[in-house]
């Protein structure tokens, strides 16, 4: 029998999306749920566990996922939806994506990474709750997309990477779950 992700079902910190809410409330509810799932999969881990890589030569780690999803939110909402010139947080000067190429993890690095993620998700929430779902913006390599599409894409990004987080967490300490 597998070790549950939470000590008991009553301890699951996630809030289910509304079953009969408005379209916006449903979309944002699923996004919040997926974000909460990422947090739950990382809960209780120290900096060593957060930076551990399960399958060499892959650089995939839970810390890398937090950093990657920070820049995903930043790219879609801050840069594209709102047109702010803020660069990604985890990119190298040569254009390489460095969210998974972090220096040796320390507790301070993990704290800074979570702080940046929380700041970016709060920024995204403030924008996504206000912009009309039908509003369209042009995004290089993607063409024209709506706010509805951006929210759906964020849900998809988190869902895919939460699957990775499942496997990473299980390899760290055997904890599995939704």
N, CA, C and O of each residue as an XYZ file, in Angstrom:
712
protein
N       0.849     -1.182      0.000
C       0.000      0.000      0.000
C       0.895      1.246      0.000
O       1.877      1.313      0.739
N       0.549      2.215     -0.825
C       1.337      3.439     -0.945
C       1.118      4.365      0.241
O       0.060      4.368      0.870
N       2.139      5.142      0.522
C       2.026      6.171      1.540
C       1.178      7.294      0.965
O       1.447      7.737     -0.152
N       0.157      7.776      1.685
C      -0.671      8.843      1.133
C       0.085     10.171      1.071
O       1.055     10.384      1.799
N      -0.374     11.051      0.196
C       0.260     12.355      0.075
C       0.007     13.187      1.323
O       0.865     13.968      1.735
N      -1.143     13.027      1.915
C      -1.500     13.788      3.112
C      -1.727     12.792      4.239
O      -2.140     11.655      4.012
N      -1.453     13.238      5.446
C      -1.605     12.342      6.599
C      -3.023     11.779      6.679
O      -3.213     10.620      7.048
N      -4.005     12.586      6.338
C      -5.388     12.106      6.266
C      -6.131     12.970      5.258
O      -5.708     14.080      4.938
N      -7.231     12.448      4.771
C      -8.004     13.181      3.768
C      -8.415     14.556      4.292
O      -8.505     15.511      3.521
N      -8.661     14.660      5.581
C      -9.055     15.934      6.174
C      -7.935     16.966      6.192
O      -8.178     18.140      6.469
N      -6.710     16.537      5.900
C      -5.578     17.454      5.905
C      -5.216     17.967      4.513
O      -4.265     18.734      4.365
N      -5.960     17.553      3.501
C      -5.683     18.032      2.147
C      -5.938     19.540      2.127
O      -7.071     19.975      2.334
N      -4.890     20.349      1.878
C      -5.026     21.801      1.927
C      -5.685     22.411      0.691
O      -5.977     23.606      0.668
N      -5.916     21.599     -0.326
C      -6.435     22.137     -1.579
C      -7.932     22.408     -1.497
O      -8.671     21.737     -0.777
N      -8.351     23.411     -2.255
C      -9.764     23.774     -2.337
C     -10.249     23.391     -3.728
O      -9.690     23.838     -4.729
N     -11.288     22.564     -3.791
C     -11.822     22.139     -5.078
C     -12.398     23.318     -5.849
O     -12.972     24.234     -5.262
N     -12.239     23.288     -7.182
C     -12.857     24.337     -7.999
C     -14.378     24.277     -7.864
O     -14.930     23.228     -7.533
N     -15.054     25.393     -8.116
C     -16.516     25.367     -8.008
C     -17.126     24.417     -9.035
O     -16.728     24.416    -10.200
N     -18.081     23.617     -8.606
C     -18.720     22.652     -9.497
C     -19.735     23.317    -10.419
O     -20.009     22.809    -11.506
N     -20.287     24.433    -10.002
C     -21.306     25.110    -10.803
C     -21.070     26.618    -10.834
O     -22.025     27.395    -10.816
N     -19.826     27.029    -10.879
C     -19.500     28.447    -10.882
C     -19.560     29.044    -12.278
O     -19.856     28.356    -13.254
N     -19.278     30.316    -12.351
C     -19.190     30.990    -13.650
C     -17.985     30.423    -14.399
O     -17.158     29.713    -13.826
N     -17.901     30.746    -15.673
C     -16.757     30.266    -16.452
C     -15.447     30.754    -15.844
O     -14.516     29.967    -15.671
N     -15.365     32.036    -15.520
C     -14.134     32.586    -14.939
C     -13.818     31.924    -13.602
O     -12.679     31.528    -13.355
N     -14.835     31.805    -12.734
C     -14.596     31.186    -11.429
C     -14.132     29.736    -11.574
O     -13.280     29.273    -10.816
N     -14.693     29.028    -12.543
C     -14.300     27.638    -12.771
C     -12.863     27.563    -13.275
O     -12.065     26.776    -12.766
N     -12.532     28.379    -14.274
C     -11.171     28.373    -14.811
C     -10.151     28.751    -13.737
O      -9.143     28.067    -13.563
N     -10.418     29.834    -13.022
C      -9.482     30.265    -11.978
C      -9.458     29.282    -10.812
O      -8.431     29.138    -10.148
N     -10.570     28.609    -10.558
C     -10.613     27.581     -9.521
C      -9.722     26.400     -9.854
O      -9.013     25.879     -8.992
N      -9.762     25.975    -11.129
C      -8.880     24.882    -11.542
C      -7.421     25.312    -11.509
O      -6.557     24.517    -11.138
N      -7.129     26.551    -11.889
C      -5.754     27.044    -11.825
C      -5.268     27.059    -10.372
O      -4.160     26.610    -10.079
N      -6.096     27.573     -9.477
C      -5.722     27.606     -8.057
C      -5.500     26.187     -7.521
O      -4.554     25.947     -6.770
N      -6.361     25.263     -7.901
C      -6.230     23.875     -7.443
C      -4.912     23.265     -7.912
O      -4.239     22.575     -7.145
N      -4.545     23.513     -9.158
C      -3.294     22.963     -9.676
C      -2.080     23.598     -8.989
O      -1.089     22.921     -8.716
N      -2.167     24.894     -8.715
C      -1.079     25.550     -7.968
C      -0.968     24.949     -6.566
O       0.134     24.683     -6.087
N      -2.111     24.738     -5.914
C      -2.115     24.152     -4.572
C      -1.553     22.732     -4.598
O      -0.917     22.292     -3.640
N      -1.790     22.024     -5.691
C      -1.253     20.669     -5.836
C       0.269     20.711     -5.887
O       0.935     19.889     -5.257
N       0.824     21.667     -6.636
C       2.284     21.804     -6.673
C       2.829     22.060     -5.264
O       3.809     21.441     -4.849
N       2.196     22.962     -4.547
C       2.651     23.246     -3.182
C       2.573     21.997     -2.307
O       3.481     21.728     -1.521
N       1.488     21.235     -2.444
C       1.321     20.034     -1.627
C       2.396     18.994     -1.938
O       2.886     18.312     -1.038
N       2.755     18.879     -3.200
C       3.767     17.896     -3.589
C       5.156     18.264     -3.065
O       6.025     17.404     -2.927
N       5.353     19.542     -2.778
C       6.649     20.011     -2.269
C       6.654     20.183     -0.749
O       7.701     20.449     -0.160
N       5.511     20.035     -0.123
C       5.369     20.315      1.308
C       6.290     19.447      2.156
O       6.403     18.238      1.955
N       6.940     20.098      3.103
C       7.755     19.393      4.081
C       9.138     18.982      3.604
O       9.866     18.311      4.335
N       9.513     19.369      2.399
C      10.827     18.972      1.881
C      11.863     20.050      2.147
O      11.565     21.243      2.088
N      13.087     19.615      2.441
C      14.176     20.570      2.634
C      14.818     20.912      1.295
O      14.401     20.412      0.249
N      15.823     21.759      1.338
C      16.476     22.226      0.112
C      17.159     21.098     -0.658
O      17.229     21.141     -1.886
N      17.652     20.110      0.039
C      18.303     18.988     -0.635
C      17.267     18.195     -1.431
O      17.487     17.871     -2.598
N      16.161     17.891     -0.805
C      15.101     17.140     -1.490
C      14.499     17.954     -2.640
O      14.239     17.410     -3.713
N      14.281     19.239     -2.422
C      13.700     20.091     -3.470
C      14.583     20.150     -4.710
O      14.076     20.321     -5.819
N      15.879     20.013     -4.542
C      16.787     20.120     -5.681
C      17.234     18.764     -6.227
O      17.996     18.708     -7.192
N      16.770     17.683     -5.625
C      17.220     16.369     -6.093
C      16.612     16.046     -7.455
O      15.482     16.420     -7.768
N      17.401     15.343     -8.243
C      17.012     14.963     -9.595
C      16.853     13.449     -9.633
O      17.741     12.706     -9.216
N      15.711     13.008    -10.137
C      15.382     11.591    -10.052
C      16.029     10.729    -11.126
O      16.409      9.591    -10.854
N      16.159     11.247    -12.331
C      16.569     10.407    -13.446
C      17.679     11.083    -14.244
O      17.391     11.870    -15.146
N      18.937     10.793    -13.932
C      20.024     11.374    -14.714
C      19.897     10.946    -16.184
O      19.471      9.818    -16.434
N      20.232     11.754    -17.129
C      20.868     13.064    -17.016
C      19.883     14.222    -16.916
O      20.284     15.377    -17.059
N      18.622     13.946    -16.678
C      17.627     15.016    -16.595
C      17.966     15.990    -15.473
O      18.475     15.590    -14.426
N      17.683     17.266    -15.697
C      17.883     18.285    -14.661
C      16.576     18.575    -13.919
O      16.524     19.489    -13.095
N      15.528     17.810    -14.203
C      14.218     18.030    -13.601
C      14.273     17.850    -12.087
O      14.759     16.833    -11.594
N      13.773     18.844    -11.354
C      13.689     18.783     -9.894
C      12.449     19.553     -9.472
O      11.900     20.329    -10.255
N      12.006     19.345     -8.246
C      10.859     20.106     -7.746
C      11.182     21.595     -7.695
O      10.341     22.424     -8.045
N      12.392     21.941     -7.263
C      12.792     23.341     -7.250
C      12.769     23.909     -8.672
O      12.308     25.030     -8.888
N      13.261     23.146     -9.626
C      13.224     23.582    -11.018
C      11.801     23.794    -11.514
O      11.543     24.732    -12.268
N      10.871     22.931    -11.098
C       9.471     23.094    -11.488
C       8.893     24.390    -10.919
O       8.170     25.103    -11.615
N       9.203     24.696     -9.671
C       8.720     25.941     -9.065
C       9.253     27.124     -9.862
O       8.504     28.048    -10.179
N      10.524     27.102    -10.183
C      11.141     28.196    -10.931
C      10.571     28.274    -12.356
O      10.291     29.363    -12.857
N      10.404     27.127    -12.996
C       9.850     27.090    -14.347
C       8.437     27.672    -14.379
O       8.114     28.493    -15.238
N       7.605     27.242    -13.444
C       6.218     27.711    -13.437
C       6.121     29.188    -13.061
O       5.162     29.860    -13.442
N       7.093     29.692    -12.327
C       7.163     31.133    -12.064
C       7.322     31.883    -13.382
O       6.618     32.859    -13.639
N       8.245     31.425    -14.207
C       8.461     32.102    -15.489
C       7.340     31.838    -16.489
O       7.090     32.671    -17.360
N       6.666     30.704    -16.384
C       5.501     30.454    -17.243
C       4.426     31.501    -16.941
O       3.880     32.117    -17.857
N       4.128     31.695    -15.672
C       3.137     32.710    -15.282
C       3.589     34.088    -15.764
O       2.802     34.855    -16.318
N       4.845     34.381    -15.547
C       5.409     35.685    -15.915
C       5.302     35.927    -17.423
O       4.931     37.018    -17.857
N       5.629     34.908    -18.216
C       5.590     35.015    -19.667
C       4.173     35.277    -20.178
O       3.944     36.205    -20.954
N       3.232     34.452    -19.733
C       1.883     34.536    -20.287
C       1.111     35.742    -19.784
O       0.397     36.373    -20.564
N       1.228     36.080    -18.523
C       0.406     37.154    -17.968
C       1.133     38.494    -17.995
O       0.658     39.446    -18.613
N       2.248     38.570    -17.347
C       2.955     39.849    -17.225
C       3.446     40.330    -18.595
O       3.175     41.462    -18.995
N       4.165     39.464    -19.305
C       4.791     39.886    -20.555
C       3.815     39.960    -21.723
O       3.817     40.939    -22.469
N       2.985     38.938    -21.888
C       2.135     38.893    -23.070
C       0.761     39.517    -22.872
O       0.347     40.354    -23.674
N       0.055     39.132    -21.832
C      -1.272     39.698    -21.618
C      -1.190     41.191    -21.319
O      -1.929     41.982    -21.906
N      -0.308     41.579    -20.419
C      -0.238     42.986    -20.009
C       0.847     43.773    -20.737
O       0.918     44.994    -20.601
N       1.687     43.095    -21.503
C       2.691     43.781    -22.307
C       3.798     44.455    -21.522
O       4.427     45.389    -22.019
N       4.048     43.999    -20.312
C       5.128     44.589    -19.515
C       6.477     44.037    -19.977
O       6.584     42.851    -20.289
N       7.489     44.870    -20.022
C       8.795     44.440    -20.542
C       9.657     43.663    -19.547
O      10.860     43.519    -19.767
N       9.080     43.166    -18.475
C       9.858     42.454    -17.462
C      10.394     41.145    -18.028
O       9.619     40.317    -18.506
N      11.700     40.950    -17.982
C      12.285     39.721    -18.539
C      12.001     38.521    -17.630
O      11.639     38.689    -16.466
N      12.170     37.310    -18.172
C      12.046     36.112    -17.335
C      13.061     36.176    -16.192
O      14.108     36.812    -16.313
N      12.741     35.519    -15.100
C      13.637     35.497    -13.943
C      14.754     34.477    -14.097
O      15.841     34.657    -13.548
N      14.495     33.410    -14.837
C      15.430     32.290    -14.890
C      15.897     32.012    -16.317
O      15.699     30.921    -16.852
N      16.512     33.007    -16.908
C      17.073     32.857    -18.246
C      18.514     33.338    -18.216
O      18.848     34.276    -17.493
N      19.349     32.704    -18.988
C      20.748     33.092    -19.120
C      20.867     34.131    -20.224
O      20.003     34.210    -21.098
N      21.914     34.915    -20.194
C      22.138     35.950    -21.208
C      22.096     35.402    -22.626
O      21.688     36.107    -23.549
N      22.512     34.153    -22.810
C      22.541     33.576    -24.153
C      21.179     33.031    -24.581
O      21.061     32.422    -25.645
N      20.150     33.247    -23.755
C      18.798     32.809    -24.107
C      18.433     31.431    -23.604
O      17.322     30.961    -23.848
N      19.346     30.769    -22.904
C      19.022     29.453    -22.349
C      18.090     29.589    -21.159
O      18.187     30.526    -20.368
N      17.212     28.656    -21.059
C      16.292     28.547    -19.944
C      17.065     27.945    -18.776
O      17.580     26.832    -18.888
N      17.155     28.662    -17.655
C      17.978     28.181    -16.539
C      17.168     27.832    -15.287
O      17.730     27.697    -14.200
N      15.852     27.687    -15.442
C      15.044     27.385    -14.264
C      15.437     26.051    -13.628
O      15.334     25.889    -12.412
N      15.884     25.100    -14.441
C      16.310     23.798    -13.914
C      17.810     23.742    -13.670
O      18.310     22.764    -13.114
N      18.530     24.776    -14.077
C      19.983     24.830    -13.904
C      20.320     25.807    -12.785
O      20.947     26.841    -13.017
N      19.909     25.481    -11.601
C      20.159     26.361    -10.470
C      21.471     25.980     -9.794
O      21.937     24.845     -9.897
N      22.054     26.953     -9.102
C      23.261     26.612     -8.340
C      22.888     25.618     -7.239
O      21.714     25.300     -7.046
N      23.878     25.147     -6.539
C      23.577     24.218     -5.445
C      22.504     24.833     -4.561
O      22.640     25.963     -4.092
N      21.460     24.093     -4.347
C      20.324     24.627     -3.604
C      20.669     24.832     -2.135
O      21.343     24.014     -1.510
N      20.196     25.926     -1.619
C      20.282     26.227     -0.195
C      18.865     26.513      0.266
O      17.970     26.723     -0.552
N      18.663     26.521      1.566
C      17.334     26.883      2.082
C      16.950     28.280      1.594
O      15.789     28.525      1.267
N      17.926     29.199      1.544
C      17.655     30.571      1.096
C      17.215     30.594     -0.365
O      16.298     31.335     -0.719
N      17.852     29.796     -1.215
C      17.468     29.741     -2.626
C      16.047     29.198     -2.775
O      15.260     29.723     -3.564
N      15.722     28.167     -2.032
C      14.373     27.600     -2.088
C      13.355     28.634     -1.608
O      12.306     28.795     -2.231
N      13.649     29.338     -0.511
C      12.739     30.384     -0.005
C      12.544     31.491     -1.048
O      11.418     31.927     -1.290
N      13.647     31.944     -1.664
C      13.557     32.990     -2.700
C      12.736     32.514     -3.897
O      11.964     33.281     -4.472
N      12.905     31.258     -4.267
C      12.170     30.709     -5.414
C      10.675     30.653     -5.121
O       9.861     31.020     -5.968
N      10.308     30.192     -3.916
C       8.892     30.171     -3.543
C       8.339     31.593     -3.451
O       7.209     31.843     -3.871
N       9.119     32.523     -2.910
C       8.675     33.915     -2.805
C       8.409     34.498     -4.195
O       7.402     35.174     -4.401
N       9.299     34.242     -5.136
C       9.105     34.732     -6.507
C       7.864     34.095     -7.133
O       7.099     34.777     -7.814
N       7.657     32.795     -6.910
C       6.488     32.096     -7.442
C       5.197     32.693     -6.857
O       4.240     32.950     -7.587
N       5.181     32.907     -5.542
C       3.968     33.474     -4.914
C       3.697     34.895     -5.414
O       2.545     35.271     -5.633
N       4.743     35.670     -5.590
C       4.588     37.030     -6.119
C       4.004     36.975     -7.534
O       3.102     37.745     -7.865
N       4.512     36.077     -8.355
C       4.054     35.986     -9.745
C       2.630     35.447     -9.828
O       1.842     35.918    -10.648
N       2.286     34.464     -8.988
C       0.922     33.940     -9.033
C      -0.076     34.984     -8.538
O      -1.181     35.078     -9.074
N       0.289     35.763     -7.533
C      -0.593     36.839     -7.055
C      -0.766     37.898     -8.140
O      -1.870     38.406     -8.341
N       0.309     38.232     -8.833
C       0.231     39.191     -9.930
C      -0.695     38.653    -11.022
O      -1.556     39.377    -11.522
N      -0.515     37.387    -11.387
C      -1.361     36.763    -12.403
C      -2.823     36.789    -11.984
O      -3.694     37.153    -12.774
N      -3.091     36.404    -10.747
C      -4.479     36.395    -10.274
C      -5.121     37.765    -10.387
O      -6.262     37.885    -10.834
N      -4.395     38.797     -9.984
C      -4.945     40.161    -10.045
C      -5.281     40.553    -11.475
O      -6.285     41.224    -11.713
N      -4.459     40.147    -12.422
C      -4.719     40.483    -13.828
C      -5.820     39.607    -14.410
O      -6.707     40.109    -15.099
N      -5.775     38.315    -14.142
C      -6.717     37.381    -14.763
C      -8.140     37.554    -14.264
O      -9.089     37.201    -14.964
N      -8.299     38.091    -13.068
C      -9.647     38.298    -12.539
C     -10.315     39.522    -13.169
O     -11.538     39.661    -13.135
N      -9.490     40.413    -13.746
C     -10.025     41.659    -14.290
C     -10.207     41.653    -15.805
O     -11.160     42.239    -16.317
N      -9.313     41.006    -16.512
C      -9.335     41.081    -17.971
C     -10.485     40.239    -18.536
O     -10.728     39.128    -18.064
N     -11.190     40.762    -19.539
C     -12.278     39.979    -20.156
C     -11.734     38.683    -20.760
O     -10.669     38.672    -21.377
N     -12.475     37.600    -20.574
C     -12.033     36.303    -21.088
C     -11.860     36.332    -22.605
O     -11.048     35.585    -23.150
N     -12.614     37.185    -23.284
C     -12.566     37.262    -24.741
C     -11.429     38.133    -25.254
O     -11.125     38.105    -26.447
N     -10.792     38.909    -24.374
C      -9.695     39.780    -24.794
C      -8.619     38.954    -25.482
O      -8.240     37.886    -25.000
N      -8.127     39.455    -26.615
C      -7.110     38.736    -27.379
C      -5.817     39.533    -27.411
O      -5.814     40.761    -27.499
N      -4.725     38.795    -27.338
C      -3.399     39.406    -27.449
C      -2.567     38.558    -28.406
O      -2.767     37.350    -28.529
N      -1.635     39.222    -29.076
C      -0.730     38.505    -29.954
C       0.477     38.014    -29.176
O       1.067     38.752    -28.387
N       0.835     36.763    -29.407
C       1.977     36.150    -28.726
C       2.875     35.518    -29.788
O       2.428     34.676    -30.568
N       4.134     35.926    -29.813
C       5.067     35.377    -30.795
C       5.021     33.856    -30.779
O       4.967     33.245    -29.711
N       5.042     33.261    -31.920
C       5.007     31.807    -32.143
C       3.660     31.164    -31.806
O       3.468     29.977    -32.071
N       2.737     31.912    -31.237
C       1.437     31.344    -30.873
C       0.301     32.047    -31.594
O      -0.819     31.536    -31.623
N       0.567     33.198    -32.170
C      -0.487     33.959    -32.825
C      -1.347     34.673    -31.805
O      -0.883     35.060    -30.732
N      -2.599     34.839    -32.158
C      -3.529     35.543    -31.277
C      -4.183     34.549    -30.316
O      -4.679     33.505    -30.738
N      -4.182     34.878    -29.024
C      -4.812     34.022    -28.015
C      -5.675     34.885    -27.099
O      -5.423     36.078    -26.928
N      -6.681     34.273    -26.522
C      -7.579     34.982    -25.600
C      -7.138     34.774    -24.155
O      -6.331     33.893    -23.859
N      -7.672     35.586    -23.275
C      -7.432     35.400    -21.839
C      -7.919     34.014    -21.423
O      -7.270     33.338    -20.625
N      -9.053     33.595    -21.960
C      -9.580     32.252    -21.675
C      -8.530     31.192    -22.037
O      -8.299     30.261    -21.266
N      -7.905     31.332    -23.191
C      -6.882     30.392    -23.642
C      -5.679     30.430    -22.707
O      -5.132     29.382    -22.365
N      -5.260     31.621    -22.291
C      -4.104     31.754    -21.391
C      -4.369     31.025    -20.075
O      -3.509     30.292    -19.588
N      -5.553     31.225    -19.500
C      -5.869     30.540    -18.236
C      -5.877     29.029    -18.444
O      -5.327     28.283    -17.635
N      -6.500     28.584    -19.529
C      -6.546     27.148    -19.816
C      -5.138     26.595    -20.011
O      -4.828     25.497    -19.550
N      -4.295     27.354    -20.691
C      -2.912     26.918    -20.903
C      -2.155     26.833    -19.570
O      -1.375     25.903    -19.364
N      -2.373     27.783    -18.675
C      -1.722     27.721    -17.357
C      -2.168     26.471    -16.603
O      -1.347     25.809    -15.968
N      -3.454     26.142    -16.666
C      -3.952     24.917    -16.023
C      -3.239     23.710    -16.625
O      -2.817     22.807    -15.904
N      -3.108     23.701    -17.946
C      -2.437     22.590    -18.635
C      -0.978     22.484    -18.212
O      -0.490     21.382    -17.962
N      -0.276     23.607    -18.127
C       1.133     23.603    -17.708
C       1.279     23.000    -16.311
O       2.107     22.117    -16.086
N       0.466     23.489    -15.382
C       0.549     22.973    -14.007
C       0.182     21.492    -13.966
O       0.841     20.710    -13.280
N      -0.855     21.105    -14.688
C      -1.284     19.705    -14.665
C      -0.180     18.789    -15.154
O       0.096     17.759    -14.539
N       0.454     19.160    -16.264
C       1.538     18.343    -16.819
C       2.695     18.258    -15.834
O       3.219     17.176    -15.567
N       3.088     19.404    -15.299
C       4.240     19.407    -14.407
C       3.926     18.813    -13.037
O       4.835     18.336    -12.357
N       2.670     18.831    -12.620
C       2.317     18.138    -11.377
C       2.480     16.627    -11.537
O       2.758     15.927    -10.563
N       2.308     16.121    -12.760
C       2.615     14.711    -13.021
C       4.090     14.427    -12.814
O       4.465     13.401    -12.245
N       4.933     15.361    -13.289
C       6.373     15.214    -13.035
C       6.653     15.274    -11.534
O       7.445     14.496    -11.002
N       5.985     16.213    -10.865
C       6.191     16.376     -9.423
C       5.797     15.110     -8.666
O       6.437     14.753     -7.677
N       4.746     14.431     -9.125
C       4.348     13.150     -8.524
C       5.510     12.172     -8.516
O       5.840     11.582     -7.487
N       6.124     12.009     -9.682
C       7.218     11.051     -9.812
C       8.446     11.480     -9.012
O       9.104     10.654     -8.378
N       8.750     12.781     -9.047
C       9.893     13.280     -8.283
C       9.690     13.050     -6.792
O      10.593     12.572     -6.105
N       8.505     13.391     -6.290
C       8.242     13.233     -4.853
C       8.311     11.775     -4.443
O       8.870     11.445     -3.398
N       7.741     10.895     -5.267
C       7.781      9.474     -4.927
C       9.222      8.967     -4.871
O       9.553      8.129     -4.032
N      10.082      9.473     -5.761
C      11.477      9.027     -5.751
C      12.250      9.575     -4.550
O      13.256      8.996     -4.141
N      11.782     10.683     -3.991
C      12.458     11.291     -2.839
C      12.142     10.547     -1.554
O      13.047     10.152     -0.820
N      10.846     10.354     -1.281
C      10.481      9.759      0.014
C       9.312      8.781     -0.039
O       8.774      8.387      0.995
N       8.922      8.394     -1.257
C       7.855      7.401     -1.386
C       6.450      7.953     -1.278
O       5.484      7.203     -1.417
N       6.311      9.258     -1.032
C       4.984      9.852     -0.898
C       4.351      9.980     -2.274
O       4.961     10.503     -3.207
N       3.116      9.494     -2.387
C       2.366      9.561     -3.638
C       0.984     10.137     -3.343
O       0.582     10.243     -2.184
N       0.279     10.496     -4.371
C      -1.086     10.983     -4.207
C      -1.491     11.869     -5.344
O      -0.730     12.113     -6.280
N      -2.706     12.345     -5.243
C      -3.240     13.210     -6.302
C      -2.568     14.551     -6.293
O      -2.891     15.409     -7.116
